[in-house]
Amino acid sequence: MVVNGRPLKRMKRRVTADLNDFLTFPSGDLTPTAPFRTSVREFLLRHALLPPPSSLLPHLMTWQILFRVGEQTSSAVGGGDASVCLDVVEEDVIRSRSVYCDQCRVVGWSGNPVCGKRYHFIIKGDGASIGGYNKSCAGCGASLHLSDSRCKTCNHVMTTEDIEDWMYNQLDDTNHLLHGVVHVNGYGHLLRVNGREGGSRVLSGTHIMDFWDRLCKVLGVRQVSVMDVSKKYGLDFRLLHSIIKGHPWYGDWGYKFGAGSYGITLEAYNTAIETLANTPLSTLSHQPRKPRTHLQDSISFYQSLSDHKLLTFRDLFQYLTTLIHDANKADFRSSKKAKLSDSRVLCAWSMGDILRVEEAMFRVLRAVSGSAWVSWRSLRGAVCRVGRPELLDYCLKELKGKQAADEMVVNARLNPDSGSIEYRLEPGSVNSISMTNNPKFPNCPSEDHLLRDLRFLYESLLHPQHTTPHHITNQNQTSSAQKILDCKQFVKNYHPEHQFPNSNPHSLILNCKLQLTEEPTTINPPPEHLILSSNATIHDLKTESSKAFQDVYLLLRRFEADELVGYGGVDESTQIKLLIGSNNNNNNNINTITVSGKCVGNGNGKSGLTRYRMERGVETWTLDCRCGAKDDDGERMLACDGCGVWQHTRCVGIDDLCSVPVKFVCCKCGGDGGGGRAVNRGGGG
């Protein structure tokens, strides 16, 4: 394919030593110097490889930035230098296939006008580049250079539409190591992070998040949302991490509660985390007159294994995930041996109590015929009336190597099949047992066994009726776990305006609001940040504010500011600092002003630009659910065929695994029961 009579040149790859380090770029000491709408263009011109002068897809302009990863690493496949390519795709929204933003809609920004540009920041999972001038043939999938108009494999003639399809497929790919998108107004969304578990050869999830966070700070990004649906160990990580640390994994970088599904508020979310994390394990361990369960045995086992007290769910899950993390470490066994051998120092029982329990355990082991092993659970159950549960756990922990009568010694092992600890009496001496390779306490369970227990304990939070069917169910515990899972939207507010005075000490920093004097007057975009000279006048303010809103929003491309609200009679040559002063020394309190104006030539709002009024689109609908939700939260919904009001399917009694009925009538319109009446499709499907 030829553009302007010349074939596209292949990109020359720079040597790794000349590249910026992905692990430190951009420097954490840098601060934003301008709003995102300005700084992103300056950043690309300074650091990125320029796209061709005449791109085949000017509405999907792709820039490239190459990085090395650390110093000259040897971890790259094939022994070469480790490097990654960041693609920045500048998307012209007015020509995009997807004008509206689904992420804005569900996080609470649906009322923002549609921005003119979006910037996609992508690191591909295969190490290649979107802008590397290679594409896939639409006919057979073979790799082609962008300048090739015909596939040499299947002879398919590539069209501009084929290339556009390929580009949009790249934007929708779920295998990217990083995919973040930022609207030109500075509001963005982190769509995807895949570290080593997601296929990365050299970058961990933490490396990628550190880079993304530094990049957002330098570019003056205002707010970034993320929908946390991450998994770890096959479990919803936002629940597991919240129990352990009090916030989701993204919270390590300052992401906080953004919007809860099903009407859940910030207060309810925080209460759910604290309630669940601080639930005492004793409420599950001690239920008199009930048969002992596998859940209680699992809790007791890890309490006995730990060298510190495990009192709450947070303690238990934190300890268990630490064991999993350490399971593959070479020094794990030796470190556990050292810790466990010191545990007797913390003993809180008298020697008489200990000897009484040990003698009872010896009697049980003598009663077992032959060389059979006795499980930890069976031995503990046989002597359960001899002492308190804590004393029994302590004695079991210290039982290996104890000398019994008749020159018999207690040995212990970890059953490789069941993962449980087992005991038996063997002929020998204390020295013969202690000189074996095993530590005082049997080896810590294998990683597979630890993961199995983690999943079991996790399920006991969500579905206690399945794990402890004959015991009292803690509804507060189950409800708290579900509330945490129902909160997926998290947001970080970077507040770049607080740093602008540091980067522009002699400028006037303003937070500029917009007020339209004609239809559509309901438009309420976020304020734009303006950086003006210290002696800027009202005329300068009108000019710069008009330019800023025109540059950012499609609907406001013809906007002209004609008045500084509150100062209508003041001459335009008046300096702004004489009216509102200068407070640039106070980083947390930027002056806020409002300009009013209209969109010239819009015909009272009836121009073709009105479809860009809001990110939610032009459709009008009403959500009024019994859970309290009033806006789209991304959960599955259905509309009443009578009144047209939307509700969550879960809230009207339709299970998530069931299909949405063909017809639904809510209770207000005559539906039966509390949730309404649904009519399902006929047939067996």
C-alpha positions in Angstrom: 0.0 0.0 0.0 1.4 3.4 -0.9 0.6 6.8 0.7 1.5 10.0 -1.3 3.4 7.9 -3.8 5.8 6.5 -1.2 5.8 3.2 0.7 5.8 3.5 4.5 9.2 3.1 6.0 9.8 0.5 8.6 10.6 1.8 12.1 14.2 1.6 13.1 14.5 0.0 16.6 16.7 1.9 19.0 19.3 -0.1 21.0 18.1 -0.9 24.5 20.8 1.1 26.3 19.5 4.3 24.8 15.9 3.7 26.1 14.3 5.0 29.3 13.9 2.5 32.1 10.3 1.3 32.4 10.7 0.8 36.1 11.6 4.4 36.8 10.1 6.4 34.0 8.7 9.0 34.3 10.5 10.2 37.4 8.4 10.2 40.5 9.8 13.6 41.4 8.2 15.2 38.3 4.9 17.2 38.7 2.3 18.1 36.1 3.0 21.4 34.4 -0.3 21.7 32.5 -3.8 20.1 32.2 -4.0 16.8 30.5 -5.4 18.3 27.3 -2.1 20.1 26.8 0.5 18.0 28.6 -0.3 14.7 26.7 0.5 16.3 23.4 3.7 17.8 24.7 4.6 14.4 26.2 4.1 12.6 22.9 6.2 15.1 21.0 9.0 14.8 23.5 9.2 11.1 24.0 7.2 9.2 21.3 8.1 8.1 17.8 6.1 10.2 15.4 3.5 8.4 13.3 3.7 8.7 9.5 2.9 12.2 8.0 -0.1 10.8 6.2 -1.6 8.0 8.3 -4.0 5.5 6.7 -6.2 6.0 9.8 -5.9 9.6 10.9 -8.7 9.1 13.5 -6.7 6.3 15.1 -3.2 7.8 15.2 -0.7 5.5 16.9 2.4 6.8 18.7 5.2 4.5 20.1 7.5 4.8 23.1 10.1 2.1 23.7 11.5 1.2 27.1 14.1 -1.1 28.6 13.2 -3.0 31.8 15.8 -2.3 34.5 19.4 -2.7 33.7 20.6 -5.1 31.0 18.5 -8.1 32.2 18.9 -11.7 31.4 15.3 -12.6 31.9 14.1 -11.9 28.4 13.3 -14.9 26.3 16.1 -15.8 24.0 18.7 -14.0 26.1 18.1 -10.6 24.5 17.6 -7.3 26.3 14.3 -7.0 28.0 12.2 -4.1 26.4 8.6 -3.2 26.1 6.7 -0.9 23.8 4.0 1.5 24.9 1.5 2.3 22.2 -0.5 5.5 22.6 -3.5 5.5 20.3 -5.0 9.0 19.8 -8.7 8.3 18.9 -10.8 10.9 17.2 -14.2 10.3 18.9 -16.3 12.0 16.3 -15.2 9.4 13.7 -15.1 6.5 16.2 -17.3 3.4 16.1 -18.0 3.8 19.8 -18.9 7.4 20.5 -20.1 7.0 24.1 -18.1 5.7 27.1 -19.5 2.7 29.0 -17.0 3.1 31.8 -18.1 6.8 32.4 -21.7 5.6 32.5 -21.3 3.1 35.3 -18.8 5.0 37.5 -21.0 8.1 37.8 -19.6 10.4 35.0 -22.4 9.7 32.5 -23.5 13.4 32.6 -20.1 14.6 31.3 -20.3 15.8 27.6 -18.6 13.6 25.1 -14.9 14.5 24.7 -13.4 15.0 21.2 -10.4 12.7 21.8 -9.4 9.7 23.8 -5.9 8.5 24.4 -5.3 4.7 24.8 -2.2 3.7 26.6 -1.4 0.0 25.6 1.3 -2.5 26.2 0.5 -5.6 24.2 0.9 -9.0 25.7 2.9 -10.5 22.9 5.6 -7.8 23.2 4.7 -6.4 19.7 3.4 -2.9 18.9 0.1 -1.8 17.4 2.0 0.8 15.5 4.8 -1.5 14.4 3.4 -1.5 10.9 2.4 -5.1 11.1 -1.2 -6.2 10.7 -3.2 -9.4 10.3 -4.7 -10.4 6.9 -8.5 -10.2 7.0 -8.6 -13.3 4.8 -6.3 -15.8 6.5 -4.8 -14.1 9.5 -1.2 -14.0 8.2 1.1 -11.2 9.4 1.5 -8.4 6.8 3.4 -5.2 6.8 1.2 -2.2 6.7 2.5 -1.2 3.3 1.4 -4.5 1.8 -1.9 -4.1 -0.1 -2.2 -7.8 -0.9 -1.6 -10.9 1.2 1.1 -13.1 -0.3 -0.5 -16.2 1.4 -4.2 -16.0 0.3 -4.0 -13.1 -2.2 -6.6 -11.1 -0.3 -6.6 -7.4 -1.1 -6.5 -5.4 2.1 -8.8 -2.3 2.3 -8.8 0.6 4.7 -11.8 -1.0 6.3 -9.9 -4.2 7.0 -7.1 -2.2 8.7 -9.7 -0.3 10.7 -11.3 -3.6 11.8 -7.8 -4.8 12.9 -7.1 -1.6 14.9 -10.4 -1.8 16.8 -9.7 -5.4 17.5 -6.5 -4.3 19.1 -8.3 -1.8 21.3 -10.7 -4.6 22.4 -8.1 -7.2 23.1 -8.2 -8.6 26.6 -4.6 -9.9 26.6 -2.9 -6.5 26.9 -0.5 -6.2 29.8 -1.7 -2.6 30.2 -4.7 -0.8 28.7 -5.7 2.6 30.1 -7.8 5.2 28.3 -7.9 8.9 29.2 -10.4 11.3 27.8 -9.0 14.6 26.8 -10.7 16.3 29.8 -8.4 14.3 32.1 -10.9 11.6 33.2 -9.8 8.1 32.5 -10.3 4.4 33.0 -7.8 1.6 33.8 -9.3 -1.2 31.7 -6.7 -3.9 32.1 -3.6 -4.9 34.0 -2.0 -8.3 33.4 1.3 -9.1 35.2 3.2 -12.4 35.2 0.0 -14.4 35.9 -1.5 -12.8 32.8 1.3 -13.8 30.5 4.0 -11.1 31.1 7.6 -12.3 30.7 9.3 -9.6 32.6 6.8 -7.2 34.2 4.8 -7.9 37.3 1.4 -6.4 38.0 3.1 -4.1 40.6 5.6 -2.9 38.0 2.8 -2.0 35.6 0.7 -0.2 38.2 3.7 1.8 39.4 4.4 2.9 35.8 0.7 3.8 35.2 0.5 5.8 38.4 3.7 7.8 37.6 2.5 8.4 34.1 -0.9 9.7 35.2 0.7 12.1 37.7 3.1 13.6 35.1 0.4 13.9 32.5 -2.0 15.8 34.8 -4.7 13.2 34.7 -7.5 14.2 37.0 -9.4 11.0 37.9 -9.0 7.4 36.9 -11.6 4.6 37.5 -11.1 0.9 37.5 -13.6 -1.9 37.6 -11.9 -4.5 39.8 -12.9 -8.0 38.6 -9.4 -9.4 39.2 -8.9 -13.0 40.2 -6.1 -14.6 42.3 -6.0 -18.3 43.3 -9.2 -18.5 41.3 -11.0 -16.2 43.8 -12.3 -12.7 43.6 -9.3 -10.8 44.7 -11.1 -7.6 45.8 -12.8 -9.6 48.6 -9.7 -11.5 49.7 -7.4 -8.4 49.6 -10.0 -6.3 51.4 -10.2 -8.8 54.3 -6.4 -8.8 54.6 -5.6 -5.1 54.1 -8.9 -3.3 54.3 -9.0 -2.2 50.7 -8.7 -3.8 47.2 -5.4 -4.4 45.5 -5.7 -1.2 43.5 -6.0 0.6 46.9 -2.2 0.2 47.3 -2.0 3.0 44.7 -4.7 5.2 46.2 -7.8 3.9 44.4 -10.8 4.3 46.7 -14.5 3.5 46.6 -16.0 5.1 43.6 -19.5 3.7 43.1 -21.3 0.7 44.6 -23.7 -1.6 42.8 -27.2 -2.2 44.2 -27.2 1.2 46.0 -24.3 0.4 48.3 -22.8 3.5 49.9 -19.3 4.3 51.0 -20.3 3.9 54.6 -21.9 0.6 54.0 -18.9 -0.7 52.1 -16.4 0.3 54.8 -18.6 -1.2 57.5 -18.8 -4.4 55.6 -15.0 -4.7 55.4 -14.5 -4.0 59.1 -17.3 -6.3 60.1 -16.0 -9.2 58.1 -12.2 -8.7 58.7 -12.7 -8.4 62.4 -15.1 -11.3 62.9 -13.7 -13.4 65.8 -12.8 -16.9 64.8 -14.1 -18.0 68.2 -17.6 -17.5 67.0 -17.0 -20.4 64.6 -14.7 -22.5 66.8 -17.0 -22.8 69.8 -20.6 -24.0 69.1 -21.4 -26.4 72.0 -23.6 -29.4 71.5 -22.9 -29.4 67.8 -20.7 -31.9 65.9 -17.3 -30.6 65.0 -17.0 -29.5 61.4 -14.2 -29.4 58.8 -14.3 -25.5 59.0 -13.6 -25.6 62.8 -10.9 -28.2 62.3 -9.3 -26.0 59.5 -9.3 -23.0 61.7 -7.8 -24.8 64.7 -5.2 -26.4 62.5 -3.8 -23.1 61.3 -4.1 -21.6 64.8 -1.9 -24.4 66.1 0.5 -24.0 63.1 1.0 -20.3 63.6 3.6 -18.9 66.0 1.3 -16.0 66.8 -2.4 -15.8 67.7 -5.0 -15.9 65.0 -8.1 -14.3 66.4 -10.0 -12.9 63.4 -10.7 -13.6 59.8 -8.1 -11.0 58.8 -5.5 -12.9 60.9 -6.4 -16.2 59.4 -6.4 -15.2 55.7 -3.3 -13.1 56.1 -1.4 -16.0 57.6 -2.7 -18.5 55.0 -1.8 -16.2 52.0 1.7 -15.7 53.6 2.1 -19.5 53.7 1.1 -19.8 50.0 3.5 -17.0 49.1 6.4 -18.7 50.9 5.5 -22.2 49.8 8.0 -22.2 46.9 10.9 -20.5 48.8 14.0 -22.5 49.2 14.5 -21.4 52.8 10.8 -21.9 53.8 11.3 -25.1 55.8 14.3 -23.9 57.7 12.6 -20.6 58.6 9.4 -22.4 59.8 11.6 -24.8 61.8 13.2 -21.9 63.6 9.9 -20.2 64.3 8.1 -23.3 65.5 10.9 -24.4 67.8 10.6 -21.2 69.7 6.9 -21.5 70.3 7.2 -23.4 73.6 8.6 -20.2 75.1 5.1 -18.7 74.8 3.5 -21.5 76.7 0.8 -20.3 79.1 -0.1 -23.6 80.8 1.4 -25.4 83.7 3.6 -28.5 83.2 1.0 -30.6 85.0 -1.7 -29.6 82.4 0.6 -30.4 79.5 1.7 -33.8 80.9 -2.0 -34.7 81.6 -3.0 -34.0 78.0 0.2 -35.7 76.5 -0.5 -38.9 78.6 -4.0 -39.0 77.2 -2.7 -38.7 73.7 -0.2 -41.5 74.3 -3.0 -43.8 75.5 -4.9 -43.1 72.3 -1.8 -43.9 70.1 -1.1 -47.1 72.1 -4.6 -48.3 71.4 -4.1 -48.1 67.7 -3.1 -51.5 66.3 0.1 -52.0 64.2 1.8 -49.1 62.5 -1.3 -47.2 61.6 -1.2 -43.4 61.6 -3.8 -41.3 63.6 -4.9 -38.1 62.0 -4.7 -34.8 63.8 -8.4 -34.4 63.8 -9.1 -37.9 65.2 -6.5 -37.6 68.0 -7.8 -34.2 69.0 -11.3 -35.4 69.1 -10.4 -38.4 71.2 -8.9 -36.2 74.0 -11.3 -33.3 73.6 -12.6 -33.6 77.2 -9.1 -33.6 78.8 -8.3 -29.9 78.4 -9.2 -26.6 76.7 -9.0 -26.4 72.9 -6.1 -24.1 73.0 -4.2 -26.5 75.3 -4.9 -29.4 73.0 -3.7 -27.5 69.9 -0.5 -26.6 71.8 0.2 -30.2 72.8 -0.5 -31.5 69.3 2.0 -28.9 68.0 4.7 -30.1 70.4 3.8 -33.8 70.3 6.4 -35.0 67.8 9.5 -36.4 69.5 7.8 -36.8 72.9 9.0 -39.9 74.8 6.3 -42.3 75.8 6.6 -45.5 77.9 8.1 -48.7 76.7 10.8 -46.9 74.8 8.3 -45.6 72.2 8.6 -42.1 70.7 5.9 -40.1 68.9 6.6 -39.4 65.2 4.5 -37.2 62.9 4.1 -36.7 59.2 2.1 -34.7 56.7 0.0 -37.1 54.7 0.7 -36.2 51.0 -2.8 -37.3 49.9 -5.1 -35.8 52.5 -2.8 -32.9 53.5 -3.5 -33.7 57.2 -1.0 -34.2 60.0 -0.8 -37.8 61.4 0.8 -39.3 64.4 2.0 -42.7 65.6 4.3 -44.3 68.2 7.6 -45.8 66.9 10.4 -47.6 68.7 13.4 -45.5 69.3 14.7 -42.6 71.3 14.1 -38.8 71.3 17.4 -38.3 69.6 16.6 -40.6 66.8 13.4 -38.7 66.0 14.9 -35.3 66.4 17.8 -36.1 64.2 15.6 -36.7 61.2 15.2 -34.2 58.4 11.7 -33.2 59.6 11.3 -30.2 61.8 9.8 -30.4 65.3 6.4 -29.9 63.7 5.6 -31.7 60.5 6.2 -30.0 57.2 3.9 -27.2 56.3 1.1 -28.3 54.0 1.9 -28.3 50.3 0.9 -25.3 48.1 -2.0 -27.3 46.6 -3.3 -28.1 50.1 -3.0 -24.5 51.2 -4.9 -23.3 48.1 -7.5 -25.9 48.7 -8.0 -24.7 52.3 -8.0 -21.0 51.2 -10.8 -21.7 48.7 -12.7 -23.7 51.3 -12.4 -20.8 53.9 -13.3 -18.3 51.2 -16.5 -20.3 50.3 -17.4 -20.4 54.0 -17.7 -16.6 54.0 -20.1 -16.5 51.0 -21.9 -19.8 51.4 -21.7 -21.0 55.0 -24.8 -23.2 54.5 -22.7 -25.4 52.2 -19.5 -25.6 54.4 -21.3 -25.8 57.8 -24.8 -27.2 56.9 -25.9 -28.0 60.5 -24.5 -24.9 62.2 -25.9 -21.5 62.8 -25.2 -19.2 59.8 -23.8 -15.8 60.5 -26.0 -13.6 58.2 -24.1 -10.5 59.0 -20.9 -12.2 57.8 -22.5 -13.4 54.6 -24.1 -10.0 53.9 -20.8 -8.2 54.5 -19.0 -10.5 52.0 -21.6 -9.9 49.4 -21.5 -6.2 49.8 -17.7 -6.2 49.3 -18.2 -8.2 46.1 -20.9 -5.8 44.9 -18.4 -2.9 44.9 -16.3 -3.1 41.8 -15.8 0.6 40.8 -12.8 2.3 42.4 -11.4 5.8 41.6 -8.2 7.7 42.2 -8.3 11.5 42.2 -4.9 12.8 41.3 -5.7 16.5 42.0 -3.2 17.8 39.4 -4.4 21.4 40.1 -2.7 21.2 43.5 0.7 20.8 41.8 0.3 23.4 39.1 1.4 26.3 41.3 4.7 24.5 42.0 5.3 24.1 38.3 4.1 27.5 37.4 5.0 29.8 40.3 4.5 33.0 38.5 1.2 32.1 36.8 -2.4 32.5 37.7 -4.1 29.1 38.2 -7.9 29.1 37.8 -10.7 26.5 38.1 -13.1 27.6 35.4 -16.7 26.5 35.4 -19.1 26.9 32.4 -22.6 28.3 32.3 -24.5 28.1 29.0 -27.0 31.0 28.4 -29.0 29.1 25.8 -30.1 25.5 25.1 -28.9 23.0 26.2 -28.6 24.7 29.6 -28.5 21.4 31.4 -25.0 20.7 30.2 -22.6 20.8 33.2 -19.1 19.7 32.3 -16.4 19.5 34.9 -14.4 22.7 35.4 -11.4 23.2 33.2 -8.1 24.2 34.7 -6.6 27.4 33.2 -3.0 28.5 33.6 -2.7 32.2 32.7 0.0 34.8 33.1 -0.1 36.7 36.3 -1.3 39.9 34.6 -4.0 38.2 32.5 -7.1 40.3 31.8 -10.8 39.4 31.6 -10.4 39.4 27.8 -7.6 36.9 28.1 -9.7 34.7 30.4 -12.6 34.7 28.0 -10.3 33.7 25.1 -8.5 30.9 27.0 -11.6 29.5 28.6 -13.4 29.4 25.2 -10.4 27.7 23.7 -10.2 25.1 26.5 -13.8 24.1 26.3 -13.8 24.0 22.5 -10.7 21.9 22.6 -12.1 19.3 25.0 -15.8 18.8 24.2 -17.5 18.1 20.8 -20.7 19.9 21.8 -18.8 23.0 22.7 -16.7 23.4 19.6 -18.5 26.7 18.8 -18.6 27.9 22.4 -17.7 31.6 23.0 -17.4 33.0 26.5 -18.9 36.4 26.7 -19.0 37.2 30.5 -17.2 36.5 33.7 -20.1 35.7 36.0 -20.3 38.2 38.9 -18.3 40.9 37.1 -20.5 41.7 34.1 -19.9 45.4 34.2 -16.1 45.3 34.6 -14.0 46.4 31.7 -12.4 43.6 29.8 -8.9 45.1 30.1 -9.1 44.7 33.9 -6.5 42.3 35.3 -8.1 39.2 37.0 -5.9 39.3 40.0 -7.3 42.7 40.9 -10.8 41.1 41.1 -10.2 37.7 42.8 -6.6 38.0 44.0 -3.9 35.4 43.8 -3.7 32.4 46.1 -1.2 30.2 44.3 0.7 29.7 47.5 -2.2 27.7 48.8 -2.1 24.5 46.7 -5.3 23.1 48.0 -7.5 26.1 47.3 -7.4 27.1 43.7 -9.5 30.1 42.7 -12.8 29.1 41.1 -14.5 31.3 38.5 -17.5 30.9 36.2 -17.8 32.1 32.6 -21.0 32.3 30.7 -21.6 32.1 27.0 -23.2 30.3 24.2 -22.4 28.1 21.2 -22.3 30.3 18.2 -24.4 29.0 15.3 -25.8 26.1 17.1 -29.4 27.0 16.3 -30.6 26.8 19.8 -29.0 23.5 20.4 -30.5 21.7 17.4 -27.2 21.2 15.5 -25.8 17.8 14.8 -23.5 18.2 17.8 -26.3 17.7 20.3 -25.8 13.9 20.2 -22.6 14.5 22.1 -24.4 16.1 25.1 -23.6 13.2 27.5 -21.4 10.1 27.7 -24.5 8.1 28.6 -25.9 8.7 25.1 -29.1 10.2 23.9 -31.5 7.6 25.2 -33.7 8.5 28.1 -34.7 5.9 30.7 -35.5 5.7 34.4 -33.9 3.4 36.9 -35.7 3.1 40.2 -34.8 -0.1 42.0 -35.8 -1.3 45.4 -32.1 -1.4 46.4 -32.0 2.4 46.1 -30.0 2.6 42.8 -31.0 5.5 40.6 -28.4 5.3 37.9 -26.8 2.5 35.8 -24.2 0.6 37.8 -23.3 -2.0 35.2 -25.3 -4.8 36.8 -27.9 -6.8 34.9 -31.3 -5.1 34.7 -34.6 -5.4 33.0 -37.5 -2.9 32.3 -41.1 -3.2 33.3 -43.3 -3.7 30.2 -45.9 -1.6 31.9 -44.1 1.6 33.1 -40.8 1.1 31.5 -38.8 1.6 34.7 -35.6 -0.4 35.0 -34.7 -2.6 38.0 -32.0 -5.1 38.8 -32.8 -8.6 37.9 -31.4 -9.8 41.2 -33.5 -7.4 43.2 -36.8 -8.7 41.6 -35.8 -12.3 42.4 -34.3 -13.5 39.2 -31.1 -15.4 39.8 -28.0 -14.3 37.9 -27.8 -17.8 36.3 -31.3 -17.5 34.9 -32.1 -15.9 31.6 -33.9 -12.6 31.4 -37.7 -13.2 30.9 -39.4 -12.2 27.7 -42.0 -10.2 29.6 -41.8 -8.6 33.0 -44.4 -6.5 35.0 -43.3 -4.9 38.2 -45.3 -5.0 41.4 -46.4 -1.4 41.0 -48.0 -2.3 37.6 -49.8 -5.4 38.9 -47.0 -8.0 39.1 -47.6 -10.8 41.6 -45.5 -10.9 44.8 -42.9 -8.4 46.0 -40.7 -8.5 42.9 -43.2 -8.6 40.0 -44.3 -11.1 37.5 -42.0 -12.6 34.8 -42.9 -14.6 31.8 -40.1 -16.9 30.5 -39.6 -18.1 27.0 -41.2 -21.4 26.1 -39.4 -24.5 25.1 -36.6 -26.4 26.8 -33.8 -24.0 26.1 
